Amino acid sequence: MLLAAGGTVTSRASLTATLPEMQDDHAVDVAISRLRQALPEPGLVATVIKRGYRIDV
């Protein structure tokens, strides 16, 4: 979903709604943390305070 957004901000609520296994905001935060750890450059996924997440591609 972050890639499909093309660099625009994706809210936590949108990420939660898209993935049925995501129960709450904490689950999204954990998934984003794991994604950052798996990427060669963790800074590719940015947190936009009070808005959500963005991936710089």
N, C-alpha and C positions, 0 to 999 in steps of 0.2 A: 504494500500500500504506500509506503514511503517513496519507493521508486516511481510508482505510478503518479504520484503527486508532482513529480518533476521539479523538486526543490521548494515547493510551497509548504507551509506549515500544516501538519496533520495533528488534530487534537487527540488527546488521550481518549476522549469519549468516542471518537470515530474509530480509533484502533480497537477499543474494547468491543464496540458493536460489530465490527467486521469479523473478529475472531471469537467463535463461541467458547473456546477454552479459556479466554481471558475473562476473569470474574470481576475484576475491579482495577482501579488505577495502579495499585501496587503491582499487580501481575504485568501490566504494560511496562512499568518502570524496570522490573526484573528482566523482561524480554529485551528491552532496549539496552540494558547493561550487558546482557549476553551477546547481543548483536555487536556492540562496540568491541567486546573482547575478541570476537571472531574476525573482525575486519583488520586488514593490515594497518589501517590508520583509524584509530578510534574516534578522531575528531571529525570524521565524515558525517556522523550523526550528531546534530546539534540540538540542544535543548533550548526552546524558545520560552522563556519564563512567562507563566500564566497563559500560554497558548498551546504548547504541544511540542512536537519534534519535527525536524527537517533533515533530509539527507542531501548533502552537497555532491551532486553528480554532474 
